[in-house]
């Protein structure tokens, strides 16, 4: 009678070593993929946060500059504060600035509280504004802003800078005195581009300060380029006369319609 023999199967030591090596290589490969994916996600998250905040700050500054009646900063001087004059008394003045510790960009309007435009996820790497003026009443403010993502993880560190020149040329209404940045240096219009009419509710001083006793006070002469015009005065009986001069230098009057 033949005896049945049992054949015992299993892995040899060589096979186990091969399988172990394959598993180790696969594990390292998968771990590298997971690590790279996590690093990209962390980096993308910090980029998105910084981009969103810098976009919000930029759009807010652009809107406030264009809504303002005047940029009050001194021309050509870099500053960490942007001062804007506004038409609404409740919003005037509007100030955009960075606190002393560079933690946030703030906007303060009128007597209200300062409101942060950025949150605690970013810090301010740089914030500076410079006003430039050119002929024609065009004022441009250059804004330089840099935001840093706040983290101790070097893989999540991210910085973005933004520079823009914002102009405001629609100042048809003002709620503040219009003062040139240099004395006796600029003209109101010129010989080619004249303003049409002017309306003043107070007094005018030409070369001197105005006084309450005279609507127009001047330290110089008044000149006329034609003999058909002159000074119109109203008599006590409400009749108006134009003062002129004859060819021999005598004062001459003529009746005219009252202005």
FENNORQUI-V757772 format. One record per pair of residues at least 4 apart in sequence whose C-alpha atoms are under 8 Angstrom apart, sorted by sequence separation. I is the first residue (numbers start at 1). J is the second residue. D is the distance in Angstrom with one decimal. If there is no record, write none. Layout:
# FENNORQUI-V757772
i: <I	I>
j: <J	J>
d: <D	D>
This chain:
# FENNORQUI-V757772
i: <11	12	13	14	15	16	17	18	19	20	21	22	23	24	25	26	27	28	29	30	31	32	33	34	35	36	37	38	39	40	41	42	43	44	45	46	47	48	49	50	51	52	53	54	55	56	57	58	59	60	61	62	63	64	73	87	88	89	98	99	108	109	118	133	134	152	153	182	189	190	205	206	210	211	234	235	245	246	11	86	87	98	99	108	109	133	134	151	152	189	204	205	210	224	234	235	245	246	65	86	98	99	108	133	151	180	189	204	205	210	211	224	234	235	245	246	85	86	98	99	107	108	132	133	149	150	203	210	233	234	244	245	84	85	86	97	98	106	107	131	132	149	203	209	232	233	243	244	245	73	84	85	96	97	106	107	131	132	148	149	203	208	232	233	243	244	72	73	83	84	96	97	106	107	131	132	148	149	206	208	232	233	243	244	71	72	73	83	84	96	105	106	130	131	148	203	204	205	206	207	208	231	232	242	243	71	72	83	95	96	104	105	106	129	130	147	148	203	204	205	206	207	230	231	241	242	71	72	82	83	94	95	104	105	129	130	146	147	202	203	204	205	206	207	229	230	231	241	242	70	71	81	82	94	95	104	129	146	147	203	206	230	241	242	69	70	81	82	94	104	128	129	146	229	240	241	68	69	70	81	93	94	104	127	128	145	146	228	239	240	241	68	69	80	81	92	93	103	127	128	144	145	227	240	68	69	80	91	92	104	126	127	144	145	227	239	240	65	67	68	90	91	103	104	105	126	127	143	144	239	64	90	91	103	104	125	126	143	144	89	90	102	103	124	125	126	142	143	102	124	125	142	143	102	124	125	142	143	123	124	141	142	232	234	122	123	140	141	98	122	123	140	141	232	122	123	140	121	122	139	140	98	121	138	139	97	120	138	139	138	137	61	80	81	82	57	80	81	79	80	78	79	78	79	78	77	78	76	77	75	76	75	76	73	74	75	73	75	57	71	56	57	53	53	71	49	50	87	87	87	86	85	85	54	50	50	50	49	66	68	65	66	70	47	65	66	69	46	65	68	69	62	66	69	70	69	54	69	75	74	50	54	50	51	46	50	46	47	43	46	42	43	42	43	43	39	39>
j: <15	16	17	18	19	20	21	22	23	24	25	26	27	28	29	30	31	32	33	34	35	36	37	38	39	40	41	42	43	44	45	46	47	48	49	50	51	52	53	54	55	56	57	58	59	60	61	62	63	64	65	66	67	68	77	91	92	93	102	103	112	113	122	137	138	156	157	186	193	194	209	210	214	215	238	239	249	250	16	91	92	103	104	113	114	138	139	156	157	194	209	210	215	229	239	240	250	251	71	92	104	105	114	139	157	186	195	210	211	216	217	230	240	241	251	252	92	93	105	106	114	115	139	140	156	157	210	217	240	241	251	252	92	93	94	105	106	114	115	139	140	157	211	217	240	241	251	252	253	82	93	94	105	106	115	116	140	141	157	158	212	217	241	242	252	253	82	83	93	94	106	107	116	117	141	142	158	159	216	218	242	243	253	254	82	83	84	94	95	107	116	117	141	142	159	214	215	216	217	218	219	242	243	253	254	83	84	95	107	108	116	117	118	141	142	159	160	215	216	217	218	219	242	243	253	254	84	85	95	96	107	108	117	118	142	143	159	160	215	216	217	218	219	220	242	243	244	254	255	84	85	95	96	108	109	118	143	160	161	217	220	244	255	256	84	85	96	97	109	119	143	144	161	244	255	256	84	85	86	97	109	110	120	143	144	161	162	244	255	256	257	85	86	97	98	109	110	120	144	145	161	162	244	257	86	87	98	109	110	122	144	145	162	163	245	257	258	84	86	87	109	110	122	123	124	145	146	162	163	258	84	110	111	123	124	145	146	163	164	110	111	123	124	145	146	147	163	164	124	146	147	164	165	125	147	148	165	166	147	148	165	166	256	258	147	148	165	166	124	148	149	166	167	258	149	150	167	149	150	167	168	127	150	167	168	127	150	168	169	169	169	96	127	128	129	105	128	129	128	129	128	129	129	130	130	130	131	130	131	130	131	131	132	130	131	132	131	133	117	131	117	118	117	118	139	121	122	173	174	175	175	175	176	147	147	148	149	149	166	168	166	167	171	149	167	168	171	149	168	171	172	166	170	173	174	174	160	175	181	181	158	162	159	160	156	160	157	158	155	158	155	156	156	157	158	155	156>
d: <6.0	6.4	6.3	6.2	6.1	6.0	6.1	6.2	6.1	6.1	6.2	6.1	6.0	6.2	6.1	6.1	5.9	6.1	6.3	6.2	6.0	6.0	6.0	6.1	6.1	6.1	6.1	6.1	6.1	5.9	6.0	6.4	6.2	6.0	6.3	6.3	6.0	6.0	6.3	6.1	6.0	6.3	6.2	6.0	6.1	6.1	6.2	6.2	6.2	6.2	6.1	6.3	6.1	6.1	7.8	7.6	6.2	7.9	5.9	6.6	6.3	7.6	7.1	7.4	5.5	8.0	6.7	7.8	5.9	5.9	4.9	7.8	7.4	7.4	5.7	5.3	5.7	5.2	6.4	6.1	7.0	7.5	6.5	6.0	7.5	6.1	6.6	6.7	7.9	5.3	7.8	4.2	7.4	7.1	5.5	6.1	5.4	6.4	7.4	4.9	5.9	7.1	4.3	4.7	6.4	7.3	6.2	5.4	7.7	6.9	7.2	7.1	4.3	7.7	4.5	6.2	5.5	6.1	4.6	7.5	5.5	6.3	5.9	6.3	7.7	7.3	5.7	5.8	5.5	6.4	5.8	5.0	7.6	4.9	6.9	5.8	6.0	5.9	5.4	7.1	5.1	5.9	6.8	7.5	6.5	5.5	6.8	5.0	8.0	6.6	5.8	6.2	7.2	5.4	5.3	6.5	5.7	6.1	7.5	5.5	7.0	7.1	5.5	6.3	5.9	5.9	7.9	5.8	7.0	5.1	5.6	6.5	4.3	7.0	4.3	7.8	6.0	6.4	7.6	6.3	4.3	7.5	4.8	7.9	7.9	5.3	7.8	6.0	6.3	4.5	5.7	5.6	5.5	6.3	4.5	6.9	6.0	5.9	6.1	6.0	6.4	5.5	6.2	5.4	7.0	6.2	5.6	4.8	5.6	6.5	6.2	5.4	7.7	6.5	5.1	5.7	6.8	4.3	4.8	5.0	4.6	5.7	5.9	5.2	6.0	5.3	4.8	6.7	5.7	6.7	7.1	5.1	7.0	5.9	5.5	6.8	6.9	5.6	6.9	5.8	6.3	6.0	6.6	7.5	7.6	5.5	7.3	5.3	6.4	5.9	6.4	6.8	5.1	5.7	6.3	5.4	4.6	5.6	6.5	7.9	7.7	5.4	4.5	6.4	7.4	5.2	5.7	6.4	4.3	6.7	6.0	6.4	4.2	7.2	6.0	5.5	6.1	5.5	7.2	4.5	5.9	6.1	7.5	7.4	5.3	5.6	6.2	7.8	7.6	5.7	8.0	5.7	5.2	6.0	7.2	6.0	5.1	7.1	5.6	6.8	7.4	5.1	7.2	6.2	4.7	6.2	6.8	4.6	4.6	7.7	6.9	4.6	5.9	6.4	7.7	8.0	5.2	7.0	7.3	6.9	7.3	4.4	7.4	6.3	7.5	5.3	6.7	7.8	4.6	7.1	7.9	5.3	7.9	4.9	6.2	7.4	4.9	5.6	6.9	7.1	7.4	6.3	5.9	7.8	4.9	7.2	7.1	5.5	5.1	6.1	5.4	5.7	6.4	7.3	4.9	6.1	4.3	7.8	5.8	6.2	5.6	6.4	8.0	7.3	6.3	5.2	6.2	5.3	7.8	5.4	6.5	5.5	6.4	7.8	4.5	6.3	4.2	6.2	5.0	5.7	6.6	7.1	5.5	7.0	5.8	8.0	7.8	6.6	6.9	5.4	7.0	7.9	6.0	7.2	6.4	7.9	4.7	6.9	5.4	6.2	6.3	5.3	5.6	6.4	4.6	5.7	7.6	6.0	6.9	7.0	5.7	4.8	5.7	7.7	6.7	5.3	6.3	6.5	6.1	7.7	7.6	7.4	7.8	6.1	7.5	7.8	6.9	7.4	6.6	5.7	7.1	7.5	7.4	7.0	6.6	7.1	6.4	7.8	7.9	7.9	7.2	7.2	7.3	8.0	7.6	5.3	5.5	6.3	6.7	7.8	7.9	6.4	7.8	6.5	7.4	5.4	8.0	7.2	7.5	7.4	7.7	7.6	7.4	7.4	6.0	7.0	7.2	6.3	6.5	6.4	7.3	4.9	5.7	7.4	7.6	6.6	7.8>
